[in-house]
């Protein structure tokens, strides 16, 4: 797959998201497979890394603002967001490893 195609990072993020949702019940293997699939769609290691970290960053920011808005108290929002970010970070390790593997074999 060549790096000059439009939407490589977006398609990689979408594939990682869909496969992660489908394989959520596999604790380590599910994100690893999702990362491999997304890494091959990204085409390169740099694009694969961006495809892994950009959704995680956006998810953490969105979760913070949503939790603050729903609770009405920023301190409660921070605590709720920290719990969600912890779950997201547990998923990023295998997803990152899989993305690097997928980008290298693509």
BADRENKE-802647 format. One record per residue (C-alpha): residue number from 0; residue in three letters; x, y, z. Coordinates in Angstrom, 1 decimal. Layout:
BEGIN
<node><nr>NUM</nr><rest>ala</rest><px>X</px><py>Y</py><pz>Z</pz></node>
...
***
This chain:
BEGIN
<node><nr>0</nr><rest>unk</rest><px>0.0</px><py>0.0</py><pz>0.0</pz></node>
<node><nr>1</nr><rest>unk</rest><px>1.4</px><py>3.4</py><pz>-0.9</pz></node>
<node><nr>2</nr><rest>unk</rest><px>1.6</px><py>6.4</py><pz>1.4</pz></node>
<node><nr>3</nr><rest>unk</rest><px>0.2</px><py>8.8</py><pz>-1.1</pz></node>
<node><nr>4</nr><rest>unk</rest><px>-3.4</px><py>7.7</py><pz>-0.8</pz></node>
<node><nr>5</nr><rest>unk</rest><px>-5.9</px><py>10.2</py><pz>0.7</pz></node>
<node><nr>6</nr><rest>unk</rest><px>-7.4</px><py>9.2</py><pz>4.0</pz></node>
<node><nr>7</nr><rest>unk</rest><px>-4.9</px><py>6.6</py><pz>5.1</pz></node>
<node><nr>8</nr><rest>unk</rest><px>-4.9</px><py>7.8</py><pz>8.7</pz></node>
<node><nr>9</nr><rest>unk</rest><px>-8.6</px><py>8.2</py><pz>8.8</pz></node>
<node><nr>10</nr><rest>unk</rest><px>-9.2</px><py>4.7</py><pz>7.4</pz></node>
<node><nr>11</nr><rest>unk</rest><px>-6.7</px><py>3.2</py><pz>9.8</pz></node>
<node><nr>12</nr><rest>unk</rest><px>-8.4</px><py>4.9</py><pz>12.8</pz></node>
<node><nr>13</nr><rest>unk</rest><px>-11.8</px><py>3.7</py><pz>11.6</pz></node>
<node><nr>14</nr><rest>unk</rest><px>-10.6</px><py>0.1</py><pz>11.1</pz></node>
<node><nr>15</nr><rest>unk</rest><px>-8.9</px><py>0.1</py><pz>14.5</pz></node>
<node><nr>16</nr><rest>unk</rest><px>-12.1</px><py>1.4</py><pz>16.1</pz></node>
<node><nr>17</nr><rest>unk</rest><px>-14.4</px><py>-1.2</py><pz>14.4</pz></node>
<node><nr>18</nr><rest>unk</rest><px>-12.1</px><py>-4.2</py><pz>15.1</pz></node>
<node><nr>19</nr><rest>unk</rest><px>-11.6</px><py>-3.1</py><pz>18.7</pz></node>
<node><nr>20</nr><rest>unk</rest><px>-15.3</px><py>-2.9</py><pz>19.2</pz></node>
<node><nr>21</nr><rest>unk</rest><px>-15.8</px><py>-6.3</py><pz>17.6</pz></node>
<node><nr>22</nr><rest>unk</rest><px>-13.0</px><py>-7.9</py><pz>19.6</pz></node>
<node><nr>23</nr><rest>unk</rest><px>-13.5</px><py>-6.1</py><pz>23.0</pz></node>
<node><nr>24</nr><rest>unk</rest><px>-13.9</px><py>-9.5</py><pz>24.7</pz></node>
<node><nr>25</nr><rest>unk</rest><px>-10.3</px><py>-10.5</py><pz>24.0</pz></node>
<node><nr>26</nr><rest>unk</rest><px>-8.3</px><py>-8.6</py><pz>26.6</pz></node>
<node><nr>27</nr><rest>unk</rest><px>-4.8</px><py>-8.4</py><pz>24.9</pz></node>
<node><nr>28</nr><rest>unk</rest><px>-5.4</px><py>-10.1</py><pz>21.6</pz></node>
<node><nr>29</nr><rest>unk</rest><px>-8.3</px><py>-7.9</py><pz>20.5</pz></node>
<node><nr>30</nr><rest>unk</rest><px>-6.5</px><py>-4.6</py><pz>20.5</pz></node>
<node><nr>31</nr><rest>unk</rest><px>-3.4</px><py>-6.3</py><pz>19.0</pz></node>
<node><nr>32</nr><rest>unk</rest><px>-5.4</px><py>-7.6</py><pz>16.0</pz></node>
<node><nr>33</nr><rest>unk</rest><px>-7.0</px><py>-4.2</py><pz>15.7</pz></node>
<node><nr>34</nr><rest>unk</rest><px>-3.6</px><py>-2.5</py><pz>15.7</pz></node>
<node><nr>35</nr><rest>unk</rest><px>-2.3</px><py>-4.9</py><pz>13.1</pz></node>
<node><nr>36</nr><rest>unk</rest><px>-5.3</px><py>-4.2</py><pz>10.8</pz></node>
<node><nr>37</nr><rest>unk</rest><px>-5.1</px><py>-0.5</py><pz>11.3</pz></node>
<node><nr>38</nr><rest>unk</rest><px>-1.3</px><py>-0.4</py><pz>10.9</pz></node>
<node><nr>39</nr><rest>unk</rest><px>-1.6</px><py>-2.1</py><pz>7.5</pz></node>
<node><nr>40</nr><rest>unk</rest><px>-4.3</px><py>0.4</py><pz>6.5</pz></node>
<node><nr>41</nr><rest>unk</rest><px>-2.1</px><py>3.3</py><pz>7.6</pz></node>
<node><nr>42</nr><rest>unk</rest><px>0.8</px><py>2.3</py><pz>5.3</pz></node>
<node><nr>43</nr><rest>unk</rest><px>3.7</px><py>3.6</py><pz>7.4</pz></node>
<node><nr>44</nr><rest>unk</rest><px>4.9</px><py>3.6</py><pz>11.0</pz></node>
<node><nr>45</nr><rest>unk</rest><px>4.4</px><py>7.3</py><pz>11.4</pz></node>
<node><nr>46</nr><rest>unk</rest><px>0.8</px><py>7.2</py><pz>10.1</pz></node>
<node><nr>47</nr><rest>unk</rest><px>0.1</px><py>4.2</py><pz>12.3</pz></node>
<node><nr>48</nr><rest>unk</rest><px>1.4</px><py>5.9</py><pz>15.4</pz></node>
<node><nr>49</nr><rest>unk</rest><px>-0.8</px><py>8.9</py><pz>14.6</pz></node>
<node><nr>50</nr><rest>unk</rest><px>-3.8</px><py>6.7</py><pz>14.0</pz></node>
<node><nr>51</nr><rest>unk</rest><px>-3.3</px><py>5.1</py><pz>17.5</pz></node>
<node><nr>52</nr><rest>unk</rest><px>-2.8</px><py>8.2</py><pz>19.6</pz></node>
<node><nr>53</nr><rest>unk</rest><px>-5.1</px><py>10.7</py><pz>17.9</pz></node>
<node><nr>54</nr><rest>unk</rest><px>-8.3</px><py>8.9</py><pz>18.8</pz></node>
<node><nr>55</nr><rest>unk</rest><px>-7.1</px><py>8.3</py><pz>22.3</pz></node>
<node><nr>56</nr><rest>unk</rest><px>-6.3</px><py>11.9</py><pz>22.9</pz></node>
<node><nr>57</nr><rest>unk</rest><px>-9.6</px><py>13.0</py><pz>21.4</pz></node>
<node><nr>58</nr><rest>unk</rest><px>-11.4</px><py>10.5</py><pz>23.6</pz></node>
<node><nr>59</nr><rest>unk</rest><px>-9.7</px><py>11.7</py><pz>26.7</pz></node>
<node><nr>60</nr><rest>unk</rest><px>-10.5</px><py>15.3</py><pz>26.0</pz></node>
<node><nr>61</nr><rest>unk</rest><px>-14.1</px><py>14.6</py><pz>25.1</pz></node>
<node><nr>62</nr><rest>unk</rest><px>-14.6</px><py>12.4</py><pz>28.1</pz></node>
<node><nr>63</nr><rest>unk</rest><px>-13.3</px><py>15.1</py><pz>30.4</pz></node>
<node><nr>64</nr><rest>unk</rest><px>-15.6</px><py>17.8</py><pz>29.0</pz></node>
<node><nr>65</nr><rest>unk</rest><px>-18.6</px><py>15.4</py><pz>28.8</pz></node>
<node><nr>66</nr><rest>unk</rest><px>-18.2</px><py>14.2</py><pz>32.4</pz></node>
<node><nr>67</nr><rest>unk</rest><px>-17.7</px><py>17.8</py><pz>33.6</pz></node>
<node><nr>68</nr><rest>unk</rest><px>-20.8</px><py>18.9</py><pz>31.8</pz></node>
<node><nr>69</nr><rest>unk</rest><px>-23.0</px><py>16.1</py><pz>33.0</pz></node>
<node><nr>70</nr><rest>unk</rest><px>-22.0</px><py>16.3</py><pz>36.6</pz></node>
<node><nr>71</nr><rest>unk</rest><px>-21.9</px><py>20.1</py><pz>36.8</pz></node>
<node><nr>72</nr><rest>unk</rest><px>-18.8</px><py>19.9</py><pz>39.0</pz></node>
<node><nr>73</nr><rest>unk</rest><px>-15.3</px><py>20.0</py><pz>37.4</pz></node>
<node><nr>74</nr><rest>unk</rest><px>-13.8</px><py>18.0</py><pz>40.2</pz></node>
<node><nr>75</nr><rest>unk</rest><px>-16.2</px><py>15.1</py><pz>39.7</pz></node>
<node><nr>76</nr><rest>unk</rest><px>-15.6</px><py>15.4</py><pz>35.9</pz></node>
<node><nr>77</nr><rest>unk</rest><px>-11.9</px><py>15.0</py><pz>36.5</pz></node>
<node><nr>78</nr><rest>unk</rest><px>-12.4</px><py>11.9</py><pz>38.6</pz></node>
<node><nr>79</nr><rest>unk</rest><px>-14.8</px><py>10.3</py><pz>36.0</pz></node>
<node><nr>80</nr><rest>unk</rest><px>-12.6</px><py>11.2</py><pz>33.1</pz></node>
<node><nr>81</nr><rest>unk</rest><px>-9.6</px><py>9.7</py><pz>34.9</pz></node>
<node><nr>82</nr><rest>unk</rest><px>-11.4</px><py>6.4</py><pz>35.1</pz></node>
<node><nr>83</nr><rest>unk</rest><px>-12.3</px><py>6.4</py><pz>31.4</pz></node>
<node><nr>84</nr><rest>unk</rest><px>-8.7</px><py>7.4</py><pz>30.5</pz></node>
<node><nr>85</nr><rest>unk</rest><px>-7.4</px><py>4.5</py><pz>32.5</pz></node>
<node><nr>86</nr><rest>unk</rest><px>-9.5</px><py>2.1</py><pz>30.5</pz></node>
<node><nr>87</nr><rest>unk</rest><px>-8.4</px><py>3.8</py><pz>27.3</pz></node>
<node><nr>88</nr><rest>unk</rest><px>-4.7</px><py>3.6</py><pz>28.3</pz></node>
<node><nr>89</nr><rest>unk</rest><px>-5.0</px><py>-0.1</py><pz>29.0</pz></node>
<node><nr>90</nr><rest>unk</rest><px>-6.1</px><py>-0.6</py><pz>25.4</pz></node>
<node><nr>91</nr><rest>unk</rest><px>-3.4</px><py>1.6</py><pz>23.8</pz></node>
<node><nr>92</nr><rest>unk</rest><px>-0.4</px><py>-0.6</py><pz>24.6</pz></node>
<node><nr>93</nr><rest>unk</rest><px>-1.5</px><py>-3.7</py><pz>22.6</pz></node>
<node><nr>94</nr><rest>unk</rest><px>-3.0</px><py>-1.4</py><pz>19.9</pz></node>
<node><nr>95</nr><rest>unk</rest><px>0.3</px><py>0.5</py><pz>19.5</pz></node>
<node><nr>96</nr><rest>unk</rest><px>2.3</px><py>-2.8</py><pz>19.3</pz></node>
<node><nr>97</nr><rest>unk</rest><px>-0.1</px><py>-4.1</py><pz>16.7</pz></node>
<node><nr>98</nr><rest>unk</rest><px>0.0</px><py>-0.9</py><pz>14.7</pz></node>
<node><nr>99</nr><rest>unk</rest><px>3.8</px><py>-1.0</py><pz>14.5</pz></node>
<node><nr>100</nr><rest>unk</rest><px>3.7</px><py>-4.6</py><pz>13.5</pz></node>
<node><nr>101</nr><rest>unk</rest><px>1.0</px><py>-4.0</py><pz>10.9</pz></node>
<node><nr>102</nr><rest>unk</rest><px>2.9</px><py>-1.0</py><pz>9.5</pz></node>
<node><nr>103</nr><rest>unk</rest><px>6.1</px><py>-2.9</py><pz>9.2</pz></node>
<node><nr>104</nr><rest>unk</rest><px>4.6</px><py>-5.9</py><pz>7.4</pz></node>
<node><nr>105</nr><rest>unk</rest><px>2.5</px><py>-3.7</py><pz>5.0</pz></node>
***
